[in-house]
Amino acid sequence: CKNNTNFSKPEFVEELGSFRIFLNFYHKSLVDRADDLPLHFSSPRKRPKIIRDNSRLYRGVKELIELGGISQDPSESWNRDSLKKFTDLKAKHFWENSFSHLDMNMVSWEDFIEPYKRNAGIDVLKPTEEDLLKHILDPGSSGYVSPSSFDSFMRAFAPLEKSLQKVKALFKEKYFHGFLSVEEVNCLLKDQPIGTYLVRFNLSKIDSFVLQYVESKEKIRTVKISNSADGVSIIEDTDFERTFYDLSQLIQHYSQILKRPFS
């Protein structure tokens, strides 16, 4: 590295200085929120900031590697590692076939959306529809889609050719409220009649949901809903797992408890 003349180029020095400033802020923010980092990840307001910071950190390292002319670019190894993040095989094949020529750890929205449309059989994507996809796939508004976010998206809304249709149908439901924190739900359901309910994304992974409803004047009940190719499932009080075709069927089944969607 000492003999690399690229390290003395003005553009490298400038980028390094900019990156060091960002790194100091990034490290300080991690230290400041280390004790309650899980709460930050579960906050719809704070979680996007963490996602944007992580994206900036990754891109900063890549830019320094390129400007420094480092011969042992780890991109190929990183690309291989990115494919290990997939649990859905069809999502993995789409990612590998569409973006193998790019840095597969962070694909820009512009590079992502055209292959998505092509493989989903979408000729024209309305701005409102694209905004919905961005809301789920890039909640931090970083301008990038990661393998993990797309893998979760596919587990929730597969198959690819029906994914947009499923997303639109879900957001049309009165009971569905997207990304909400526990604190926000408690605020919304406070003082609501018994039986009032809503469904939101599980903030730790968008391939599952959380149902919350007013069980009594003093208690808001929380039920986790898992999602798979077979449908949506919950674990009842008897530890019995019950599976339904979709969320609407689940809510209909428990209509004596879930009486009124919060909207």
Residue pairs with C-beta under 8 A, 6 or more apart in sequence:
1 7
4 68
4 69
4 70
6 12
6 67
6 68
6 69
7 13
7 68
9 67
11 67
12 64
12 67
12 68
15 60
15 63
15 64
15 67
16 64
19 60
19 63
19 64
22 56
22 57
22 60
23 57
23 60
26 53
26 56
26 57
29 53
30 37
33 40
39 46
40 46
40 47
40 50
41 47
41 50
41 203
41 204
42 181
42 182
42 203
42 204
43 181
43 183
43 203
44 139
44 179
44 180
44 181
44 184
44 203
45 181
47 139
47 140
47 203
48 139
48 140
48 141
49 140
50 140
51 139
51 140
51 142
52 140
52 141
52 142
55 106
55 140
55 142
55 143
55 144
56 142
58 105
58 106
59 106
62 75
62 103
65 73
65 74
65 75
66 73
75 103
78 103
78 104
78 105
79 100
79 103
79 104
79 105
81 105
82 95
82 104
82 105
82 147
83 92
83 95
83 96
83 104
83 147
85 147
85 148
85 151
86 92
86 95
86 147
86 151
87 151
87 155
88 151
88 154
88 155
88 158
90 154
90 158
90 159
90 160
91 150
91 151
91 153
91 154
91 155
91 158
92 151
94 115
94 119
94 150
94 154
94 160
95 104
95 147
95 150
96 104
98 115
98 119
99 107
99 111
99 112
99 115
102 111
104 147
105 146
105 147
106 144
106 145
106 146
107 144
107 145
107 146
108 143
108 144
108 145
109 134
109 138
109 143
109 144
109 145
112 137
112 145
113 125
113 130
113 133
116 122
116 133
116 160
117 123
117 125
119 160
119 161
120 160
120 161
120 163
120 164
121 161
122 164
125 164
129 164
129 168
132 164
132 167
132 168
132 171
133 164
133 167
134 141
135 178
135 179
136 149
136 153
136 167
136 201
136 206
137 145
137 149
137 150
137 153
138 144
138 145
138 149
139 149
139 179
149 206
152 205
152 206
152 207
153 163
153 206
153 207
154 160
154 163
155 207
155 227
155 228
156 206
156 207
156 208
156 227
157 163
157 166
157 167
158 229
170 176
170 247
171 178
173 199
173 247
173 248
173 261
174 261
174 263
175 197
175 198
175 199
175 247
175 251
175 261
175 262
175 263
176 198
176 199
176 200
176 247
177 188
177 198
177 199
177 200
177 262
178 200
178 201
179 200
179 201
179 203
180 188
180 198
180 200
180 201
181 203
182 222
185 198
185 200
185 212
185 220
186 220
188 198
188 262
189 196
189 198
189 212
189 213
189 214
189 220
189 262
192 214
192 260
192 262
193 214
193 259
193 260
194 214
194 215
194 216
194 217
194 259
195 213
195 214
195 257
195 258
195 259
195 260
196 213
196 214
196 259
196 260
196 261
196 262
197 211
197 212
197 213
197 214
197 251
197 258
197 259
197 260
197 261
197 262
198 211
198 212
198 213
198 261
198 262
199 209
199 210
199 211
199 212
199 225
199 247
199 251
200 209
200 210
200 212
201 208
201 209
201 210
202 208
202 209
202 210
202 224
207 227
208 224
208 225
208 226
208 227
209 224
209 225
209 227
209 232
209 247
210 222
210 223
210 224
210 225
211 222
211 223
211 224
211 225
211 234
211 250
211 258
212 220
212 221
212 222
212 223
213 220
213 221
213 223
213 257
213 258
214 220
214 221
215 221
223 234
224 234
224 235
225 232
225 233
225 234
225 247
225 250
226 232
226 233
226 234
227 233
230 243
231 243
231 244
231 245
231 246
231 249
232 243
232 244
232 245
232 246
232 247
232 250
233 241
233 242
233 243
233 244
234 241
234 242
234 250
235 241
236 242
242 253
244 250
244 253
251 258
